[in-house]
Amino acid sequence: MSALAGRKIVITGISRGVGFETAKLFLKEGAEILGVSRDPERLERARRELDPGDGRLSVLATDLTGRDAAARVAAAAEARFPALDVLFNNAAVQIDESVQGVAELSESVMDEAFAQNFWAPYRLARALLPMLRRGHEPRLVNLSSGAGNFESMRALGIPSYRLTKWALNGLTMLLAKELAGKVAVNAFDPGWVKTDLGGANAPGHPRESAIGALAIVTMPFSETGKFWKDGNEIPF
């Protein structure tokens, strides 16, 4: 039996990179997916490539930083599924690659980073929580990064990315405590892989990240409030 047969899943940032490869693997494992992405043309290309042709994939184009975006995703999910088993908060940006330190960072960049990397997954989690509560051993996965762990707060580069991922890790821990026994909430480090965010020089491939993503949504339901990479727990 496929590992995700019949599981209802929402994945953000599905049109490329880690989101695309995760959706591809999850569909192979039998999942039913609502994929969300900002760019309609890129999303349609991804849909054509991913679609298994049996109705298990649907997509929604929306900018997750919009104040009505979470409600739009929730409405699409409600129309598609009776309940939700997994929310995979994957979409993120890194927009301060050359900046060294928070003091050198423009406020507009920090605003955009928090809008994409923190507020969007926060609002989406809240909007989809009623559906998750109805799911089977439901999981909430927040895509984080080793660049956002506690030790990395002593580094200077990519400050808005580090800070927003650290905030997302904190949200993960708070929600895990609040939802213990009801929804498993974990953070996921996909590793440094070749994506638009990771760059062409990254040593890994998003296919490897997808394998780690599959591990985190199929591990025992009791595992919650932790940070994972390649199926192994790592420190926040």
Secondary structure as the mmCIF struct_conf table of DSSP 4:
data_model
#
loop_
_struct_conf.conf_type_id
_struct_conf.id
_struct_conf.beg_label_comp_id
_struct_conf.beg_label_asym_id
_struct_conf.beg_label_seq_id
_struct_conf.end_label_comp_id
_struct_conf.end_label_asym_id
_struct_conf.end_label_seq_id
TURN_TY1_P TURN_TY1_P1 ALA A 3 GLY A 6
STRN STRN1 LYS A 8 THR A 12
BEND BEND1 GLY A 13 GLY A 13
TURN_TY1_P TURN_TY1_P2 ILE A 14 SER A 15
BEND BEND2 ARG A 16 ARG A 16
HELX_RH_AL_P HELX_RH_AL_P1 GLY A 17 LYS A 28
TURN_TY1_P TURN_TY1_P3 GLU A 29 GLY A 30
STRN STRN2 GLU A 32 SER A 37
BEND BEND3 ARG A 38 ARG A 38
HELX_RH_AL_P HELX_RH_AL_P2 PRO A 40 LEU A 50
BEND BEND4 GLY A 53 GLY A 55
STRN STRN3 LEU A 57 ALA A 61
TURN_TY1_P TURN_TY1_P4 LEU A 64 THR A 65
BEND BEND5 GLY A 66 GLY A 66
TURN_TY1_P TURN_TY1_P5 ARG A 67 ASP A 68
HELX_RH_AL_P HELX_RH_AL_P3 ALA A 69 ARG A 80
BEND BEND6 PRO A 82 ALA A 83
BEND BEND7 ASP A 85 ASP A 85
STRN STRN4 VAL A 86 ASN A 89
TURN_TY1_P TURN_TY1_P6 GLU A 97 SER A 98
STRN STRN5 GLN A 100 GLN A 100
BEND BEND8 GLY A 101 GLY A 101
HELX_RH_3T_P HELX_RH_3T_P1 VAL A 102 GLU A 104
BEND BEND9 LEU A 105 LEU A 105
HELX_RH_AL_P HELX_RH_AL_P4 GLU A 107 PHE A 114
HELX_RH_PI_P HELX_RH_PI_P1 ALA A 115 TRP A 119
HELX_RH_AL_P HELX_RH_AL_P5 ALA A 120 ARG A 133
TURN_TY1_P TURN_TY1_P7 ARG A 134 ARG A 134
BEND BEND10 GLY A 135 GLU A 137
STRN STRN6 ARG A 139 LEU A 143
HELX_RH_3T_P HELX_RH_3T_P2 GLY A 146 GLY A 148
BEND BEND11 ASN A 149 ASN A 149
TURN_TY1_P TURN_TY1_P8 PHE A 150 PHE A 150
HELX_RH_3T_P HELX_RH_3T_P3 GLU A 151 ARG A 154
STRN STRN7 GLY A 157 GLY A 157
BEND BEND12 ILE A 158 ILE A 158
HELX_RH_AL_P HELX_RH_AL_P6 PRO A 159 GLU A 178
TURN_TY1_P TURN_TY1_P9 LEU A 179 LYS A 182
STRN STRN8 ALA A 184 PHE A 188
BEND BEND13 TRP A 192 TRP A 192
STRN STRN9 VAL A 193 VAL A 193
BEND BEND14 LYS A 194 THR A 195
TURN_TY1_P TURN_TY1_P10 ASP A 196 GLY A 198
TURN_TY1_P TURN_TY1_P11 ALA A 200 ASN A 201
BEND BEND15 PRO A 203 PRO A 203
STRN STRN10 GLY A 204 GLY A 204
HELX_RH_AL_P HELX_RH_AL_P7 PRO A 206 THR A 218
BEND BEND16 MET A 219 MET A 219
TURN_TY1_P TURN_TY1_P12 PHE A 221 SER A 222
BEND BEND17 GLY A 225 GLY A 225
STRN STRN11 PHE A 227 LYS A 229
TURN_TY1_P TURN_TY1_P13 ASP A 230 GLY A 231
STRN STRN12 ASN A 232 ILE A 234
#
